């Protein structure tokens, strides 16, 4: 019987006929050389059919772990199956750190890179910008290495699984650092209207959370360097009287430590602890990125439809991300603010609201996060991501027979017209 595999949320049941768990790079090459269709499955933390296939799914979780620090201690080479929550303690033990993390440490490094997943911070670009080298098995079964000095490197890092199987990556690292995390309750709408961009810049990483039942924000999560503590009120908000979970009403036990207690970067920058698995199967997610200067207008736009949004929303997170030069990054050549929607687990109820959100944000050229729920038309994607046509050509050169193609990717690349 075919193994039943779903994504993280369970809203996608993959149509794969087989699931492969190679234990070596040579085995990956043999699998690819035998032909497709194939797709690579990371930690499954996507909410659409990006990783779906009618052929075989490849999980890299069983590859031998690779952890090689460079001689100058400015980079680390890791395997394509490692998760951030596994990598971070190894780096910390060596006195090293990544520049940022996502909210969840449970996700795979290669999968996060492929979709331009990010954390927060006006000076922090997305996680893929830490990549200095990728090693991948292309659609022909060839093992190739791409470095930053290659002309197509900026097109190959955020790759949606279209170029091949990432078997190893090299990431920039820096000396470890400590972070203090603070939570503030009830941020007034007037403060958001007057000072949103100042709020988002007031820390190493800053997130605002709202359930859109009102115009005030429920909470602000500020992550500051340990040598930059804070006290007192914040833009009219008051310090939380205890630990919080990002979703109102959920237990705070699976959230990272708050209250300004200093701790290593990897224990504060994520919102959730590695030893817990939050929200699996209980949510859908969408996210849209606008230019940072358009963030106040984006919030005003969503406020006009909050009566539609709130009934199907668990929480909305507002974060800022620095610009980059990666072709398929939602932050390509523009500093951005992302509005991330965690919806209830009801696709039929959520999809019309996603459409309404997209309609409201369309005048602001909002770019979707590739791994989330969105219904943006392929023609509009080519406008929003100006290098998408170039990427389609790059994908064809790495995978001429379409081994890694699927219906979702064909639609994104405009190849199903």
Secondary structure as a PSIPRED ss2 file (coil, helix, strand):
# PSIPRED VFORMAT (PSIPRED V4.0)

   1 X C   1.000  0.000  0.000
   2 X C   1.000  0.000  0.000
   3 X C   1.000  0.000  0.000
   4 X C   1.000  0.000  0.000
   5 X C   1.000  0.000  0.000
   6 X E   0.000  0.000  1.000
   7 X C   1.000  0.000  0.000
   8 X C   1.000  0.000  0.000
   9 X C   1.000  0.000  0.000
  10 X C   1.000  0.000  0.000
  11 X C   1.000  0.000  0.000
  12 X C   1.000  0.000  0.000
  13 X E   0.000  0.000  1.000
  14 X C   1.000  0.000  0.000
  15 X C   1.000  0.000  0.000
  16 X C   1.000  0.000  0.000
  17 X C   1.000  0.000  0.000
  18 X E   0.000  0.000  1.000
  19 X E   0.000  0.000  1.000
  20 X E   0.000  0.000  1.000
  21 X C   1.000  0.000  0.000
  22 X C   1.000  0.000  0.000
  23 X C   1.000  0.000  0.000
  24 X C   1.000  0.000  0.000
  25 X H   0.000  1.000  0.000
  26 X H   0.000  1.000  0.000
  27 X H   0.000  1.000  0.000
  28 X H   0.000  1.000  0.000
  29 X H   0.000  1.000  0.000
  30 X H   0.000  1.000  0.000
  31 X H   0.000  1.000  0.000
  32 X H   0.000  1.000  0.000
  33 X H   0.000  1.000  0.000
  34 X C   1.000  0.000  0.000
  35 X C   1.000  0.000  0.000
  36 X C   1.000  0.000  0.000
  37 X C   1.000  0.000  0.000
  38 X E   0.000  0.000  1.000
  39 X E   0.000  0.000  1.000
  40 X E   0.000  0.000  1.000
  41 X E   0.000  0.000  1.000
  42 X C   1.000  0.000  0.000
  43 X C   1.000  0.000  0.000
  44 X C   1.000  0.000  0.000
  45 X C   1.000  0.000  0.000
  46 X C   1.000  0.000  0.000
  47 X C   1.000  0.000  0.000
  48 X C   1.000  0.000  0.000
  49 X C   1.000  0.000  0.000
  50 X C   1.000  0.000  0.000
  51 X C   1.000  0.000  0.000
  52 X C   1.000  0.000  0.000
  53 X C   1.000  0.000  0.000
  54 X C   1.000  0.000  0.000
  55 X C   1.000  0.000  0.000
  56 X E   0.000  0.000  1.000
  57 X E   0.000  0.000  1.000
  58 X E   0.000  0.000  1.000
  59 X E   0.000  0.000  1.000
  60 X C   1.000  0.000  0.000
  61 X C   1.000  0.000  0.000
  62 X C   1.000  0.000  0.000
  63 X C   1.000  0.000  0.000
  64 X C   1.000  0.000  0.000
  65 X C   1.000  0.000  0.000
  66 X C   1.000  0.000  0.000
  67 X E   0.000  0.000  1.000
  68 X E   0.000  0.000  1.000
  69 X E   0.000  0.000  1.000
  70 X C   1.000  0.000  0.000
  71 X C   1.000  0.000  0.000
  72 X C   1.000  0.000  0.000
  73 X C   1.000  0.000  0.000
  74 X C   1.000  0.000  0.000
  75 X E   0.000  0.000  1.000
  76 X E   0.000  0.000  1.000
  77 X E   0.000  0.000  1.000
  78 X E   0.000  0.000  1.000
  79 X E   0.000  0.000  1.000
  80 X C   1.000  0.000  0.000
  81 X C   1.000  0.000  0.000
  82 X C   1.000  0.000  0.000
  83 X E   0.000  0.000  1.000
  84 X H   0.000  1.000  0.000
  85 X H   0.000  1.000  0.000
  86 X H   0.000  1.000  0.000
  87 X H   0.000  1.000  0.000
  88 X H   0.000  1.000  0.000
  89 X H   0.000  1.000  0.000
  90 X H   0.000  1.000  0.000
  91 X H   0.000  1.000  0.000
  92 X H   0.000  1.000  0.000
  93 X H   0.000  1.000  0.000
  94 X C   1.000  0.000  0.000
  95 X C   1.000  0.000  0.000
  96 X E   0.000  0.000  1.000
  97 X E   0.000  0.000  1.000
  98 X C   1.000  0.000  0.000
  99 X C   1.000  0.000  0.000
 100 X C   1.000  0.000  0.000
 101 X C   1.000  0.000  0.000
 102 X C   1.000  0.000  0.000
 103 X C   1.000  0.000  0.000
 104 X C   1.000  0.000  0.000
 105 X C   1.000  0.000  0.000
 106 X C   1.000  0.000  0.000
 107 X C   1.000  0.000  0.000
 108 X E   0.000  0.000  1.000
 109 X H   0.000  1.000  0.000
 110 X H   0.000  1.000  0.000
 111 X H   0.000  1.000  0.000
 112 X H   0.000  1.000  0.000
 113 X H   0.000  1.000  0.000
 114 X H   0.000  1.000  0.000
 115 X C   1.000  0.000  0.000
 116 X C   1.000  0.000  0.000
 117 X C   1.000  0.000  0.000
 118 X C   1.000  0.000  0.000
 119 X C   1.000  0.000  0.000
 120 X C   1.000  0.000  0.000
 121 X E   0.000  0.000  1.000
 122 X C   1.000  0.000  0.000
 123 X C   1.000  0.000  0.000
 124 X C   1.000  0.000  0.000
 125 X C   1.000  0.000  0.000
 126 X C   1.000  0.000  0.000
 127 X H   0.000  1.000  0.000
 128 X H   0.000  1.000  0.000
 129 X H   0.000  1.000  0.000
 130 X H   0.000  1.000  0.000
 131 X E   0.000  0.000  1.000
 132 X E   0.000  0.000  1.000
 133 X E   0.000  0.000  1.000
 134 X E   0.000  0.000  1.000
 135 X E   0.000  0.000  1.000
 136 X E   0.000  0.000  1.000
 137 X E   0.000  0.000  1.000
 138 X C   1.000  0.000  0.000
 139 X C   1.000  0.000  0.000
 140 X C   1.000  0.000  0.000
 141 X C   1.000  0.000  0.000
 142 X C   1.000  0.000  0.000
 143 X E   0.000  0.000  1.000
 144 X E   0.000  0.000  1.000
 145 X E   0.000  0.000  1.000
 146 X E   0.000  0.000  1.000
 147 X E   0.000  0.000  1.000
 148 X C   1.000  0.000  0.000
 149 X C   1.000  0.000  0.000
 150 X C   1.000  0.000  0.000
 151 X C   1.000  0.000  0.000
 152 X C   1.000  0.000  0.000
 153 X H   0.000  1.000  0.000
 154 X H   0.000  1.000  0.000
 155 X H   0.000  1.000  0.000
 156 X H   0.000  1.000  0.000
 157 X C   1.000  0.000  0.000
 158 X C   1.000  0.000  0.000
 159 X C   1.000  0.000  0.000
 160 X C   1.000  0.000  0.000
 161 X C   1.000  0.000  0.000
 162 X C   1.000  0.000  0.000
 163 X C   1.000  0.000  0.000
 164 X C   1.000  0.000  0.000
 165 X E   0.000  0.000  1.000
 166 X E   0.000  0.000  1.000
 167 X E   0.000  0.000  1.000
 168 X E   0.000  0.000  1.000
 169 X E   0.000  0.000  1.000
 170 X E   0.000  0.000  1.000
 171 X E   0.000  0.000  1.000
 172 X E   0.000  0.000  1.000
 173 X C   1.000  0.000  0.000
 174 X E   0.000  0.000  1.000
 175 X E   0.000  0.000  1.000
 176 X C   1.000  0.000  0.000
 177 X C   1.000  0.000  0.000
 178 X E   0.000  0.000  1.000
 179 X E   0.000  0.000  1.000
 180 X E   0.000  0.000  1.000
 181 X E   0.000  0.000  1.000
 182 X E   0.000  0.000  1.000
 183 X E   0.000  0.000  1.000
 184 X E   0.000  0.000  1.000
 185 X E   0.000  0.000  1.000
 186 X E   0.000  0.000  1.000
 187 X E   0.000  0.000  1.000
 188 X C   1.000  0.000  0.000
 189 X H   0.000  1.000  0.000
 190 X H   0.000  1.000  0.000
 191 X H   0.000  1.000  0.000
 192 X H   0.000  1.000  0.000
 193 X H   0.000  1.000  0.000
 194 X H   0.000  1.000  0.000
 195 X H   0.000  1.000  0.000
 196 X H   0.000  1.000  0.000
 197 X H   0.000  1.000  0.000
 198 X H   0.000  1.000  0.000
 199 X H   0.000  1.000  0.000
 200 X H   0.000  1.000  0.000
 201 X C   1.000  0.000  0.000
 202 X C   1.000  0.000  0.000
 203 X C   1.000  0.000  0.000
 204 X C   1.000  0.000  0.000
 205 X E   0.000  0.000  1.000
 206 X E   0.000  0.000  1.000
 207 X E   0.000  0.000  1.000
 208 X E   0.000  0.000  1.000
 209 X E   0.000  0.000  1.000
 210 X E   0.000  0.000  1.000
 211 X C   1.000  0.000  0.000
 212 X C   1.000  0.000  0.000
 213 X C   1.000  0.000  0.000
 214 X C   1.000  0.000  0.000
 215 X C   1.000  0.000  0.000
 216 X C   1.000  0.000  0.000
 217 X E   0.000  0.000  1.000
 218 X E   0.000  0.000  1.000
 219 X E   0.000  0.000  1.000
 220 X E   0.000  0.000  1.000
 221 X E   0.000  0.000  1.000
 222 X E   0.000  0.000  1.000
 223 X E   0.000  0.000  1.000
 224 X E   0.000  0.000  1.000
 225 X E   0.000  0.000  1.000
 226 X C   1.000  0.000  0.000
 227 X C   1.000  0.000  0.000
 228 X C   1.000  0.000  0.000
 229 X C   1.000  0.000  0.000
 230 X C   1.000  0.000  0.000
 231 X C   1.000  0.000  0.000
 232 X C   1.000  0.000  0.000
 233 X C   1.000  0.000  0.000
 234 X E   0.000  0.000  1.000
 235 X C   1.000  0.000  0.000
 236 X C   1.000  0.000  0.000
 237 X E   0.000  0.000  1.000
 238 X E   0.000  0.000  1.000
 239 X E   0.000  0.000  1.000
 240 X C   1.000  0.000  0.000
 241 X C   1.000  0.000  0.000
 242 X C   1.000  0.000  0.000
 243 X C   1.000  0.000  0.000
 244 X C   1.000  0.000  0.000
 245 X C   1.000  0.000  0.000
 246 X C   1.000  0.000  0.000
 247 X C   1.000  0.000  0.000
 248 X C   1.000  0.000  0.000
 249 X C   1.000  0.000  0.000
 250 X C   1.000  0.000  0.000
 251 X C   1.000  0.000  0.000
 252 X H   0.000  1.000  0.000
 253 X H   0.000  1.000  0.000
 254 X H   0.000  1.000  0.000
 255 X E   0.000  0.000  1.000
 256 X C   1.000  0.000  0.000
 257 X C   1.000  0.000  0.000
 258 X C   1.000  0.000  0.000
 259 X C   1.000  0.000  0.000
 260 X C   1.000  0.000  0.000
 261 X C   1.000  0.000  0.000
 262 X C   1.000  0.000  0.000
 263 X E   0.000  0.000  1.000
 264 X E   0.000  0.000  1.000
 265 X H   0.000  1.000  0.000
 266 X H   0.000  1.000  0.000
 267 X H   0.000  1.000  0.000
 268 X C   1.000  0.000  0.000
 269 X C   1.000  0.000  0.000
 270 X C   1.000  0.000  0.000
 271 X C   1.000  0.000  0.000
 272 X E   0.000  0.000  1.000
 273 X C   1.000  0.000  0.000
 274 X C   1.000  0.000  0.000
 275 X C   1.000  0.000  0.000
 276 X C   1.000  0.000  0.000
 277 X C   1.000  0.000  0.000
 278 X C   1.000  0.000  0.000
 279 X C   1.000  0.000  0.000
 280 X C   1.000  0.000  0.000
 281 X C   1.000  0.000  0.000
 282 X C   1.000  0.000  0.000
 283 X C   1.000  0.000  0.000
 284 X E   0.000  0.000  1.000
 285 X E   0.000  0.000  1.000
 286 X E   0.000  0.000  1.000
 287 X E   0.000  0.000  1.000
 288 X E   0.000  0.000  1.000
 289 X E   0.000  0.000  1.000
 290 X E   0.000  0.000  1.000
 291 X E   0.000  0.000  1.000
 292 X H   0.000  1.000  0.000
 293 X H   0.000  1.000  0.000
 294 X H   0.000  1.000  0.000
 295 X H   0.000  1.000  0.000
 296 X H   0.000  1.000  0.000
 297 X H   0.000  1.000  0.000
 298 X H   0.000  1.000  0.000
 299 X H   0.000  1.000  0.000
 300 X H   0.000  1.000  0.000
 301 X H   0.000  1.000  0.000
 302 X H   0.000  1.000  0.000
 303 X H   0.000  1.000  0.000
 304 X C   1.000  0.000  0.000
 305 X C   1.000  0.000  0.000
 306 X H   0.000  1.000  0.000
 307 X H   0.000  1.000  0.000
 308 X H   0.000  1.000  0.000
 309 X H   0.000  1.000  0.000
 310 X H   0.000  1.000  0.000
 311 X H   0.000  1.000  0.000
 312 X H   0.000  1.000  0.000
 313 X E   0.000  0.000  1.000
 314 X E   0.000  0.000  1.000
 315 X E   0.000  0.000  1.000
 316 X E   0.000  0.000  1.000
 317 X E   0.000  0.000  1.000
 318 X E   0.000  0.000  1.000
 319 X E   0.000  0.000  1.000
 320 X E   0.000  0.000  1.000
 321 X E   0.000  0.000  1.000
 322 X C   1.000  0.000  0.000
 323 X C   1.000  0.000  0.000
 324 X E   0.000  0.000  1.000
 325 X C   1.000  0.000  0.000
 326 X C   1.000  0.000  0.000
 327 X C   1.000  0.000  0.000
 328 X C   1.000  0.000  0.000
 329 X C   1.000  0.000  0.000
 330 X C   1.000  0.000  0.000
 331 X C   1.000  0.000  0.000
 332 X E   0.000  0.000  1.000
 333 X C   1.000  0.000  0.000
 334 X C   1.000  0.000  0.000
 335 X C   1.000  0.000  0.000
 336 X E   0.000  0.000  1.000
 337 X E   0.000  0.000  1.000
 338 X E   0.000  0.000  1.000
 339 X E   0.000  0.000  1.000
 340 X E   0.000  0.000  1.000
 341 X E   0.000  0.000  1.000
 342 X E   0.000  0.000  1.000
 343 X E   0.000  0.000  1.000
 344 X C   1.000  0.000  0.000
 345 X C   1.000  0.000  0.000
 346 X C   1.000  0.000  0.000
 347 X H   0.000  1.000  0.000
 348 X H   0.000  1.000  0.000
 349 X H   0.000  1.000  0.000
 350 X H   0.000  1.000  0.000
 351 X H   0.000  1.000  0.000
 352 X H   0.000  1.000  0.000
 353 X H   0.000  1.000  0.000
 354 X H   0.000  1.000  0.000
 355 X H   0.000  1.000  0.000
 356 X H   0.000  1.000  0.000
 357 X H   0.000  1.000  0.000
 358 X H   0.000  1.000  0.000
 359 X H   0.000  1.000  0.000
 360 X H   0.000  1.000  0.000
 361 X H   0.000  1.000  0.000
 362 X H   0.000  1.000  0.000
 363 X H   0.000  1.000  0.000
 364 X H   0.000  1.000  0.000
 365 X C   1.000  0.000  0.000
 366 X C   1.000  0.000  0.000
 367 X E   0.000  0.000  1.000
 368 X E   0.000  0.000  1.000
 369 X C   1.000  0.000  0.000
 370 X C   1.000  0.000  0.000
 371 X C   1.000  0.000  0.000
 372 X C   1.000  0.000  0.000
 373 X C   1.000  0.000  0.000
 374 X C   1.000  0.000  0.000
 375 X C   1.000  0.000  0.000
 376 X C   1.000  0.000  0.000
 377 X C   1.000  0.000  0.000
 378 X H   0.000  1.000  0.000
 379 X H   0.000  1.000  0.000
 380 X H   0.000  1.000  0.000
 381 X H   0.000  1.000  0.000
 382 X H   0.000  1.000  0.000
 383 X H   0.000  1.000  0.000
 384 X H   0.000  1.000  0.000
 385 X C   1.000  0.000  0.000
 386 X C   1.000  0.000  0.000
 387 X C   1.000  0.000  0.000
 388 X H   0.000  1.000  0.000
 389 X H   0.000  1.000  0.000
 390 X H   0.000  1.000  0.000
 391 X H   0.000  1.000  0.000
 392 X H   0.000  1.000  0.000
 393 X H   0.000  1.000  0.000
 394 X H   0.000  1.000  0.000
 395 X H   0.000  1.000  0.000
 396 X H   0.000  1.000  0.000
 397 X H   0.000  1.000  0.000
 398 X H   0.000  1.000  0.000
 399 X C   1.000  0.000  0.000
 400 X C   1.000  0.000  0.000
 401 X C   1.000  0.000  0.000
 402 X C   1.000  0.000  0.000
 403 X C   1.000  0.000  0.000
 404 X C   1.000  0.000  0.000
 405 X C   1.000  0.000  0.000
 406 X C   1.000  0.000  0.000
 407 X H   0.000  1.000  0.000
 408 X H   0.000  1.000  0.000
 409 X H   0.000  1.000  0.000
 410 X H   0.000  1.000  0.000
 411 X H   0.000  1.000  0.000
 412 X H   0.000  1.000  0.000
 413 X H   0.000  1.000  0.000
 414 X C   1.000  0.000  0.000
 415 X C   1.000  0.000  0.000
 416 X C   1.000  0.000  0.000
 417 X C   1.000  0.000  0.000
